[in-house]
Amino acid sequence: MTLERVETGISGLDPLISGGFPKDSLIIVCGNPGTGKTIFAGSFVYNGITQCGENGVYVSFSEDKRSFYKFMEAFGFNFKKLEEENKFEFIEMVTGREQIQPEAMATVLGVVQRLKAKRLVLDPISAALNSFERTSDARALVHTVFSKITKAMGCTTLMIVEVPFGSKIIGLGMEEFVADGIISLEKRELEHSLLLRELKILKLRGTRIQHAVLAFTLEGGFHVFRPIGPEAFRSIKGRYEIVPHGKEYFSLGICDLDRVVAGMIRQGAYDLLESKIMLCFR
């Protein structure tokens, strides 16, 4: 039996996960601070509304609406317009040290039902879970989301989990057993202070995963790079657009690479290309 899919709309991702997330699934998106979790989740909701006609709700336990809208505008997402069209709603539920009350989740349920929303984000759910003194209460919250929203209302849900630096545990360690999928966003520094961002698919129910680790960028939005292989070249049609040279500098033919070298290839200069012995240039 083929699972019905929900397109994420995130550039480059859907073809690598059989067309999208399983419909009515609960997906954990985890990572250290600054790895791109909020822009991933925002893209999922925004693309769902604008590309798939699926209304969305974004619940934030750590950020106010004004800050969220301003942050998303930098990536070209006009959530205020979608809110005015009754297609989207942002719910502020900043916890601090206060425990999440049952009435709060009832509010979320009511908004999802009123908008007939098919996409929901809880960001970060770890803030809500940590507000409980007893683990059993936190577990009950996760099961409420899973049973009453994700499954009963047919609402594909992303739970954002903040992972502290140095920690190997996702949240309280029990969310991962309930979730249908786990996406880990990571970043690490390479030589010469270059930054590599990676999306790791740790779990995705009913999905054949050929590439579990994918590079991505936040330059101009959340874009996943397709792994290089023979199949990637077979799908190329036509010619690449030529990148023009500057007045004093040559282009390397790749805009992103030109920004990295920042005009190092000067006209009339000698440049040394150094590579490892086993690298093939053919």
N, C-alpha and C positions, 0 to 999 in steps of 0.2 A: 504493500500500500504506500503510495507516494504522499508525503506530508505537504499540506498546503503551506505556501511560503508568504512571508511579508517582506517586501523589499525595504532595505535600509536606506537606499538612495545615496549611500556614501560612495563616492567615486572610487571605482576599482574593487570594491569589496564583494558585492553581490554575486558576480560570476564565479568567485572562489569559494562560496558557501552554498552552492546549489540554488542560487537565486534569492537568498535572503534568510532571515530567521524563521524557524517554524512558527506558524500562526498560533496565537494564544499562548505563547511561551513566556517563561520568566528567565531573563538573561542578566547575569551579573557582569558589570564592567568594572574592573578593579585596577588599581595602580597607585603609585606614589603621587604626592601632590605635583602638579605641573606636567602631567603626562598626556593631557588632552581628553580626559574623561568627560568633562562638561561639554566641550565642542562636539564630541562624538554623540553624546546623548541629544544635544540640541539639534544636530544635523538629522538624527533619526526622526525626531518629532516634526521638524520643519519640512523635511522632504516628504514625510508621510502625508502632511496636509496639502502641500503644494503640488506634489507629483502623483499621489495615490488617492487623494480625496478622503483621507482618514483623519478625523479630528484628534487633537492631542491635549494632554494635561502634563504640566511640569510642576512637581512638588519639590521645593527646595528647603532643606533643613539648616542651611548655612548662609544663604544669600538672599537679599531683597530683590524685588522685581526690577527696580530701576537699574541696579548694578548688572543684573542678568541681561536686560534688554540692551544696555549700552555695550556690554561685552559681545553679544551676538551680532550687533550692528556692524562691528568691525569685520565680521565674516560675511556680510551681506544678507543677514537674516533679519527681516522686519517682523518680529513677533507682535509688536504693538498693533500693526495692521491686521494680523490674523485674529488677535483678540477682539478688535472692533467688529470683525466679521463673524464673531461667535464661533470660531473654529478652534480656538485655543484659549487655555486659561492657565495662569501661573498662580500657584498657591504658596504663600510664604508660611513656613512652619518652623521658624528658627527656634531651636530647642534650648540652647544654653545648657543649664544644669537641670532644667525642668523635664520631668518624665512625660512622654507622649501619652495623651489621654485617649480613651476609646472614641470620644466625641470628635477628635481630630481626624481619625481614619474614617469616621462616618461622613465627615465633610468631603473627604477625597472621594468616597464612594458616590456621594450625591452629585458632585461635579462631573465625574466620569459618566454617570447615568444621564444627567441633564444634557451634556454635550454629545452623548452617544459616541464617546471617545473610543478609539481603537488602539491608541498608543499612550503609554504612561511612563513617566520617569520619576524615580525617587532618588534625589541627589543631596547629600550622600546618605544612604540608608544607615550607614555605620554611625552617623551622628544620632539618629533616632534610637538605634539599638543600644548604644552606650548610655543613653539616658535612663535605662532600666536598671534597677538594683539587682533584680533576679533574672538569670538567663532564661528561665521558663517564660517570663513575660515577653522577652525579646523574641523568643522562638514563636510565641503565639502571634506576634505582629507579622513575622515572615509568613506564617501559615495563613493569616488573614489576607495578605496581599495575594498569595498564591491561589487560594481557593475562592475568595469572594470577588476579586478583581480580574486576575489573569484568566482563570478558567470560567467562572460563572458569567462574567460580563464579556468574555471574548476580547480582552484587552492585552495586547502584547506589551510586556512591561520590562523596563530596564531598571535594575537596582544598582546604583553607583556605590562602590565601596572604596573608601580611602584606606590605603595600606601605608602605615608609617614606615619611614626609612629604616631599613635594617630588619623589618619584620617579614616573615615568610607565611604568616597566617592571614587568610582572607576573612576580614571581619571578626566575628566571634567563633569562626570555625565550623558553623553549622549551616550557613546560608548555601554553601556550595553543594550540599546534598539535596537541597530542595530544587535548585535551579536547573533549567533545561540546558543552559549554556553558560560558559564562563569565558569572557574575553579579558585578557590582561594587557594593559598598555604600559610600556616600559621605555625608558630612555637611558642611554649610556654615552659616555664621552669617549671618543676615539683619539687617535694621535692628532696633535696640532689643534686641540680643543674643538674638533669637529663633533657634532652631536648626531647620534643615530637613534631614531625612534622606531620601535618595533611593536606590532600587534600580534599577540600570541593567542591562538585558539586552543584553550585548555580542554574545552568540552562543548559539544553542540549536538544535541540529540537528533538522531535520524539524518545526519549529514555526513557525507563522505568528504573527508578533509585530505587533500593532496599536499597542501602547503600550510603547516601549522604556525609558521613564523613568517610574518609579512612586514616589510618596511613601509613606513608611511611618513607623510609630512603634514604640517599644519600651515604651510605657506599658502595663503589664499583659501583656506578651508581644510577639511579633513580629507586627504587623498591617499589611498592605498596603492602602492606600486605592485604591479603584476610581476611575479617572479620570472627571471630570464630563463628561457628554455626554447627548444625547437618549436613548440606550439605557439609561442609568442610571436615568432617571426613569420609563421605561416599565415597569421591573421592580418599581417600588415598589408594594406592596400594603398596604391598610389605612392606619392613621394612625400618626404618630410618637407615642411616649410623651411626655407632657407633663412638663417638668422643673419642679418646684414652686419658687416664690419663697421667699426667706428672710424672716426677721422684719424686717430692716432694708434688705435689698437685693433688687433684681429680678434674676431669671435671664434670660439672653439666649436660653435655650432649647437651648443646647448645653453639655453638662457640661464638655468640655475647654476651651471658650472662657471659661466661668465661672471656671475655675481660673486662666486667663491674666490676666483683668482683676481677679481677686481682690476682688470686692465693690465695684467702682468705681461701679456703677449703683445709687446710693442712692435710696431712696424720698423723694419730695419735692424732689429736686435737679434741676438743669438740666444736660443733657449735650449736647455738640456732636459730631455725626457728620461727619467730613471725608472726602471721597473725591475720586478723580480725575474730571475732567470727562467722560471717555468711558465711565464706568461706568454700566451700565444697572440700574435697580432694579425693573423690571417683572417 
